Amino acid sequence: MKIFIKVKPAAGKNKVEKIDESHYKVWVTKVPEKGKANKAVISVLSKHFNLSKSKIIIISGGKSSSKIIEVS
């Protein structure tokens, strides 16, 4: 399944908010440098969906706050 997320890096806490079936907002505490925020997004989503991190892949938006994620 593909989901579209809007990431808010350097937030106060890690959090996932579902907007609709395929759109989410994700807050992560990590800063967006050297892929730290992307790793945190994968970690937070893996906990939210109760999946391993290897099942979550960033398809598009590696350097953007808007991302497309493949969840398998």
C-alpha atoms as a printed R data frame, in Angstrom:
   type eleno elety resid chain resno      x      y      z
1  ATOM     1    CA   MET     A     1  0.000  0.000  0.000
2  ATOM     2    CA   LYS     A     2  1.226  3.503 -0.788
3  ATOM     3    CA   ILE     A     3  0.771  6.291  1.721
4  ATOM     4    CA   PHE     A     4  1.475  9.990  1.423
5  ATOM     5    CA   ILE     A     5  3.009 11.700  4.420
6  ATOM     6    CA   LYS     A     6  3.929 15.206  5.478
7  ATOM     7    CA   VAL     A     7  6.904 15.175  7.858
8  ATOM     8    CA   LYS     A     8  7.534 17.713 10.600
9  ATOM     9    CA   PRO     A     9 11.191 17.226 11.670
10 ATOM    10    CA   ALA     A    10 12.741 18.518 14.904
11 ATOM    11    CA   ALA     A    11  9.404 18.201 16.696
12 ATOM    12    CA   GLY     A    12  8.953 17.871 20.423
13 ATOM    13    CA   LYS     A    13  7.946 14.194 20.193
14 ATOM    14    CA   ASN     A    14  7.434 11.391 17.694
15 ATOM    15    CA   LYS     A    15  3.818 11.135 16.574
16 ATOM    16    CA   VAL     A    16  1.674  9.879 13.675
17 ATOM    17    CA   GLU     A    17 -1.684 11.408 12.769
18 ATOM    18    CA   LYS     A    18 -3.960  9.766 10.210
19 ATOM    19    CA   ILE     A    19 -5.720 12.273  7.953
20 ATOM    20    CA   ASP     A    20 -7.496  9.758  5.718
21 ATOM    21    CA   GLU     A    21 -6.881  6.242  4.379
22 ATOM    22    CA   SER     A    22 -3.704  7.190  2.503
23 ATOM    23    CA   HIS     A    23 -2.553 10.509  4.012
24 ATOM    24    CA   TYR     A    24 -0.695 10.958  7.296
25 ATOM    25    CA   LYS     A    25  1.219 13.613  9.212
26 ATOM    26    CA   VAL     A    26  4.371 12.396 10.965
27 ATOM    27    CA   TRP     A    27  6.325 14.317 13.600
28 ATOM    28    CA   VAL     A    28  9.877 13.202 14.430
29 ATOM    29    CA   THR     A    29 12.371 14.565 16.939
30 ATOM    30    CA   LYS     A    30 15.373 14.119 14.630
31 ATOM    31    CA   VAL     A    31 16.704 16.952 12.484
32 ATOM    32    CA   PRO     A    32 16.671 16.690  8.677
33 ATOM    33    CA   GLU     A    33 20.384 16.191  8.090
34 ATOM    34    CA   LYS     A    34 22.286 13.155  6.812
35 ATOM    35    CA   GLY     A    35 19.074 11.088  6.597
36 ATOM    36    CA   LYS     A    36 18.405 11.185 10.347
37 ATOM    37    CA   ALA     A    37 14.799 12.354  9.967
38 ATOM    38    CA   ASN     A    38 14.096  9.768  7.230
39 ATOM    39    CA   LYS     A    39 15.340  6.962  9.478
40 ATOM    40    CA   ALA     A    40 13.181  8.306 12.287
41 ATOM    41    CA   VAL     A    41 10.134  8.416  9.977
42 ATOM    42    CA   ILE     A    42 10.643  4.751  9.081
43 ATOM    43    CA   SER     A    43 11.042  3.863 12.748
44 ATOM    44    CA   VAL     A    44  7.923  5.773 13.835
45 ATOM    45    CA   LEU     A    45  5.825  4.310 11.006
46 ATOM    46    CA   SER     A    46  7.034  0.780 11.755
47 ATOM    47    CA   LYS     A    47  5.790  1.169 15.330
48 ATOM    48    CA   HIS     A    48  2.507  2.739 14.177
49 ATOM    49    CA   PHE     A    49  1.745 -0.054 11.687
50 ATOM    50    CA   ASN     A    50  3.335 -2.757 13.891
51 ATOM    51    CA   LEU     A    51  5.675 -3.866 11.087
52 ATOM    52    CA   SER     A    52  9.408 -4.349 10.764
53 ATOM    53    CA   LYS     A    53 11.406 -1.412  9.402
54 ATOM    54    CA   SER     A    54 12.309 -3.420  6.286
55 ATOM    55    CA   LYS     A    55  8.618 -3.379  5.237
56 ATOM    56    CA   ILE     A    56  8.598  0.445  4.969
57 ATOM    57    CA   ILE     A    57 10.362  2.118  2.037
58 ATOM    58    CA   ILE     A    58 10.557  5.795  1.049
59 ATOM    59    CA   ILE     A    59  9.685  5.796 -2.660
60 ATOM    60    CA   SER     A    60  9.752  9.537 -3.266
61 ATOM    61    CA   GLY     A    61 10.647 12.691 -1.361
62 ATOM    62    CA   GLY     A    62 13.909 11.673  0.296
63 ATOM    63    CA   LYS     A    63 14.912 15.337  0.638
64 ATOM    64    CA   SER     A    64 11.419 16.788  0.970
65 ATOM    65    CA   SER     A    65  8.899 17.043  3.790
66 ATOM    66    CA   SER     A    66  6.271 15.474  1.505
67 ATOM    67    CA   LYS     A    67  7.005 11.802  0.959
68 ATOM    68    CA   ILE     A    68  5.470  8.757 -0.683
69 ATOM    69    CA   ILE     A    69  5.958  5.599  1.373
70 ATOM    70    CA   GLU     A    70  5.460  1.972  0.366
71 ATOM    71    CA   VAL     A    71  4.175 -0.165  3.229
72 ATOM    72    CA   SER     A    72  4.174 -3.895  2.512
